[in-house]
């Protein structure tokens, strides 16, 4: 099962250059890296990245993250995947630009 992380371009560049990241400032503050499922990612983009362009959508295979991935209740009791270790470039299955269109973010085919 793929899970998704939305990065601002500068945050993505850090991961690519360093090979690992503790995530965005909100992730560092919360002590884990926030991910979303396929069903959650559009709402995450709308809620936390409204009006932002130059984003990168990163897909990670949940099963490869082992015990460091925890499913925890968040919005309305929905379970969200949270990673309690650095995200490594080796964890990334694919990355794609997440442009901003007239009615919101434009997700790659098959994601939402």
C-alpha positions in Angstrom: 0.0 0.0 0.0 1.4 3.4 -1.0 1.2 6.3 1.4 1.9 9.9 0.5 3.9 12.8 1.8 3.6 16.3 0.4 6.8 18.4 0.5 7.5 22.0 -0.5 10.2 22.0 -3.2 12.8 23.2 -0.7 12.0 20.4 1.7 12.2 17.8 -1.1 15.6 19.2 -2.2 16.9 18.7 1.4 15.8 15.0 1.3 17.3 14.5 -2.2 20.6 16.1 -1.2 21.0 14.7 2.3 19.5 11.3 1.5 17.3 11.6 4.6 15.0 14.0 6.4 13.1 14.5 9.7 10.4 16.1 7.6 8.9 19.6 7.4 8.9 21.9 10.4 5.5 20.6 11.5 6.9 17.0 11.5 9.9 18.0 13.5 7.7 19.8 16.0 5.3 16.8 16.3 8.1 14.2 16.5 7.0 12.1 13.5 6.6 12.5 9.8 3.0 13.0 8.7 1.8 10.8 5.8 -1.7 10.4 4.1 -3.4 7.5 2.4 -4.7 7.7 -1.1 -8.1 8.6 0.4 -6.7 11.3 2.6 -4.1 13.1 0.5 -6.4 15.5 -1.4 -7.9 16.7 1.9 -4.4 17.1 3.3 -3.3 19.2 0.3 -6.4 21.4 0.6 -6.1 21.8 4.4 -2.4 22.3 4.8 -1.2 23.5 1.4 -4.0 25.6 0.1 -2.8 28.1 -2.5 0.8 26.7 -2.5 2.4 25.8 -5.7 5.8 24.1 -6.4 4.9 21.1 -4.2 6.2 17.5 -4.6 4.1 14.4 -3.9 6.2 11.5 -2.7 4.9 7.9 -2.6 6.3 5.4 -0.1 5.4 1.7 0.3 4.0 1.5 3.9 5.0 -2.2 4.4 8.7 -1.3 3.9 8.7 1.1 6.9 8.3 -1.6 9.5 7.6 -0.9 13.1 8.5 2.8 12.7 5.2 3.4 11.0 2.3 3.9 13.3 -1.4 4.3 12.4 -2.8 7.0 14.7 -6.2 8.7 15.0 -6.3 12.3 13.7 -9.0 14.2 11.8 -12.4 13.0 13.0 -10.8 9.8 14.3 -9.4 8.7 10.9 -6.2 6.7 11.1 -3.2 8.4 9.6 0.2 6.9 9.0 3.0 8.5 11.0 6.7 7.7 10.6 8.8 7.7 13.8 12.2 7.8 12.1 13.9 9.7 9.4 12.5 9.3 5.9 15.2 8.1 3.7 15.5 8.6 0.0 15.7 4.8 -0.3 12.1 4.7 1.0 10.7 6.7 -1.9 9.0 4.7 -4.6 8.3 7.7 -6.8 8.0 11.5 -6.7 5.9 13.8 -8.9 5.2 17.5 -9.1 1.9 18.6 -7.5 1.0 21.7 -9.4 -1.7 24.1 -8.3 -4.6 24.4 -10.7 -7.6 26.8 -10.8 -9.6 24.6 -8.4 -6.9 23.1 -6.3 -3.9 20.8 -6.6 -3.6 18.5 -9.7 -2.8 15.0 -8.6 -1.1 12.4 -10.8 -3.4 10.0 -12.6 -4.6 7.2 -10.2 -3.7 8.8 -6.9 -7.0 10.3 -5.9 
